Amino acid sequence: MEFLTNEKLTIVGAAGMIGSNMAQTALMMRLTPNICLYDPFGPALEGVAEELYHCAFEGVNITWTTDIREALTGAAYVVSSGGAARKAGMTREDLLKGNAQIAEEFGKNIKAYCPDVKHVVVIFNPADITGLITLIYGGLKPSQVTTLAALDSTRLRSELARYFKISPDEIRNCRTYGGHGEQMAVFASTTLVAGRPLSELIGKEMPENDWADLQQRVIQGGKHIIDLRGRSSFQSPAYISICMIAAAMGGKPFTYPAGVYVHNGEFNHILMAMETEITKEGVRYKDVKGTPEEHRKLQESYEHLCKLRDEVIGMGVLPAIDKWGELNPHLK
Ligand SMILES: NC(=O)c1ccc[n+]([C@@H]2O[C@H](COP(=O)([O-])OP(=O)(O)OC[C@H]3O[C@@H](n4cnc5c(N)ncnc54)[C@H](O)[C@@H]3O)[C@@H](O)[C@H]2O)c1
């Protein structure tokens, strides 16, 4: 059976729930035979590798290591969920400090051991910030780094399908933009519900209050999984992240919003979910179209992210913005 590429894919955080699911998904989707698993926690990592060997996938070369240098050397594609996960009662932002430091280290390791990497997907939270830190320290082009933000849009798809009692396939182009956090901007104007614009249904077939409640359910979608399962979600993040890296390998383009470095005059020096497409050429973004009210929400989400970014600068993990170009010439 053919693979999408033969190039090396490294999964960072592979002993964890998302990482181990990503490894299995990538193998099942036949992305590449060459998969390397990395995690600092050796015993669990070995356990993940053993399980994958016992799957008896054909024609594959699965390696594992607790040495980051070995893991990243020669990697053309990297996905990382390697960081702490949110526990009950924590917001994504509570994770900020520890995971920001992990992102700094991760970026520096990319620059040292795989400067020719083609694409990196960052998952660990708060992903907009850890992705930004990875980009800055990794020295990569903005088109080469994306973060997992699409779950907010796929949760919107699922909630709308449930509300209107139709197949999720009949919900088209549903979008959330901005931060992947509690301040995300959930849009209505992009979405078609069974061919009809959602904006025209709100206030008529869908009372305004119901739309407000549904938006809250989307925003709290991750928390809801923690409430139900007693741990943070891992199946959907694993699958969607692997779809993102598959797109970067030249597979099906990925068109749900991804977190991307944005510097367009309106939003600057930030990484957040925009209207994006991931292809073999990397990620490209377009400006977001929406109503004035939706734009106001996006602006608020951006401002919230700027505060988080500035907190990380205050912690000394990132230098001041005017110094970013010294670490990454692509950001000048
Ligand atoms: N962006 C999203 O949509 C999204 C969705 C769900 C979860 N997440 C985030 O993904 C991350 C991973 O979640 P999980 O459920 O797999 O957690 P997990 O605890 O099961 O796994 C995390 C793994 O990371 C490893 N790790 C710790 N420090 C590391 C380091 N410095 N370098 C590399 N690996 C390291 C741990 O040993 C562990 O195996 C969390 O930060 C979580 O909040 C993001």
The ligand as an SDF file (V2000), in Angstrom:
LIG
                    3D

 44 48  0  0  0  0  0  0  0  0999 V2000
   -5.2640   22.6580   20.7130 N   0  0  0  0  0  0  0  0  0  0  0  0
   -6.2680   21.8700   21.0790 C   0  0  0  0  0  0  0  0  0  0  0  0
   -7.3550   21.9090   20.4880 O   0  0  0  0  0  0  0  0  0  0  0  0
   -6.0910   20.8880   22.1920 C   0  0  0  0  0  0  0  0  0  0  0  0
   -7.1140   19.9600   22.4780 C   0  0  0  0  0  0  0  0  0  0  0  0
   -6.9120   19.0690   23.5200 C   0  0  0  0  0  0  0  0  0  0  0  0
   -5.7500   19.0930   24.2590 C   0  0  0  0  0  0  0  0  0  0  0  0
   -4.7900   20.0120   23.9670 N   0  0  0  0  0  0  0  0  0  0  0  0
   -3.5210   20.0780   24.7100 C   0  0  0  0  0  0  0  0  0  0  0  0
   -2.6350   19.0580   24.2460 O   0  0  0  0  0  0  0  0  0  0  0  0
   -1.6760   18.7710   25.2560 C   0  0  0  0  0  0  0  0  0  0  0  0
   -1.4980   17.2720   25.4240 C   0  0  0  0  0  0  0  0  0  0  0  0
   -2.6910   16.6690   25.8830 O   0  0  0  0  0  0  0  0  0  0  0  0
   -2.7490   15.1240   26.2410 P   0  0  0  0  0  0  0  0  0  0  0  0
   -4.1530   14.8110   26.6100 O   0  0  0  0  0  0  0  0  0  0  0  0
   -2.0800   14.3120   25.2130 O   0  0  0  0  0  0  0  0  0  0  0  0
   -1.8590   15.1280   27.5880 O   0  0  0  0  0  0  0  0  0  0  0  0
   -1.0590   13.9180   28.2390 P   0  0  0  0  0  0  0  0  0  0  0  0
   -0.7090   14.3550   29.6210 O   0  0  0  0  0  0  0  0  0  0  0  0
   -1.7720   12.6250   28.0460 O   0  0  0  0  0  0  0  0  0  0  0  0
    0.2870   13.8670   27.3620 O   0  0  0  0  0  0  0  0  0  0  0  0
    1.2260   14.8680   27.3510 C   0  0  0  0  0  0  0  0  0  0  0  0
    2.5790   14.2300   27.1150 C   0  0  0  0  0  0  0  0  0  0  0  0
    3.5440   15.2640   26.9940 O   0  0  0  0  0  0  0  0  0  0  0  0
    4.7310   14.7980   27.5890 C   0  0  0  0  0  0  0  0  0  0  0  0
    5.6090   15.9070   27.9040 N   0  0  0  0  0  0  0  0  0  0  0  0
    5.7450   16.6020   29.0650 C   0  0  0  0  0  0  0  0  0  0  0  0
    6.7170   17.5140   28.9530 N   0  0  0  0  0  0  0  0  0  0  0  0
    7.2000   17.4160   27.7110 C   0  0  0  0  0  0  0  0  0  0  0  0
    8.2200   18.0870   26.9980 C   0  0  0  0  0  0  0  0  0  0  0  0
    8.9380   19.0510   27.5750 N   0  0  0  0  0  0  0  0  0  0  0  0
    8.4590   17.7360   25.7230 N   0  0  0  0  0  0  0  0  0  0  0  0
    7.7390   16.7710   25.1310 C   0  0  0  0  0  0  0  0  0  0  0  0
    6.7670   16.0840   25.7480 N   0  0  0  0  0  0  0  0  0  0  0  0
    6.5040   16.4190   27.0210 C   0  0  0  0  0  0  0  0  0  0  0  0
    4.2700   14.0300   28.8090 C   0  0  0  0  0  0  0  0  0  0  0  0
    5.2780   13.1110   29.2580 O   0  0  0  0  0  0  0  0  0  0  0  0
    3.0370   13.3220   28.2660 C   0  0  0  0  0  0  0  0  0  0  0  0
    3.3460   12.0290   27.7670 O   0  0  0  0  0  0  0  0  0  0  0  0
   -2.1590   19.5170   26.5060 C   0  0  0  0  0  0  0  0  0  0  0  0
   -1.4510   20.7380   26.6540 O   0  0  0  0  0  0  0  0  0  0  0  0
   -3.6150   19.8140   26.1780 C   0  0  0  0  0  0  0  0  0  0  0  0
   -4.0910   20.9310   26.8900 O   0  0  0  0  0  0  0  0  0  0  0  0
   -4.9500   20.9010   22.9450 C   0  0  0  0  0  0  0  0  0  0  0  0
  1  2  1  0
  2  3  2  0
  2  4  1  0
  4  5  1  0
  4 44  2  0
  5  6  2  0
  6  7  1  0
  7  8  2  0
  8  9  1  0
  8 44  1  0
  9 10  1  0
  9 42  1  0
 10 11  1  0
 11 12  1  0
 11 40  1  0
 12 13  1  0
 13 14  1  0
 14 15  2  0
 14 16  1  0
 14 17  1  0
 17 18  1  0
 18 19  2  0
 18 20  1  0
 18 21  1  0
 21 22  1  0
 22 23  1  0
 23 24  1  0
 23 38  1  0
 24 25  1  0
 25 26  1  0
 25 36  1  0
 26 27  1  0
 26 35  1  0
 27 28  2  0
 28 29  1  0
 29 30  1  0
 29 35  2  0
 30 31  1  0
 30 32  2  0
 32 33  1  0
 33 34  2  0
 34 35  1  0
 36 37  1  0
 36 38  1  0
 38 39  1  0
 40 41  1  0
 40 42  1  0
 42 43  1  0
M  CHG  2   8   1  16  -1
M  END
$$$$
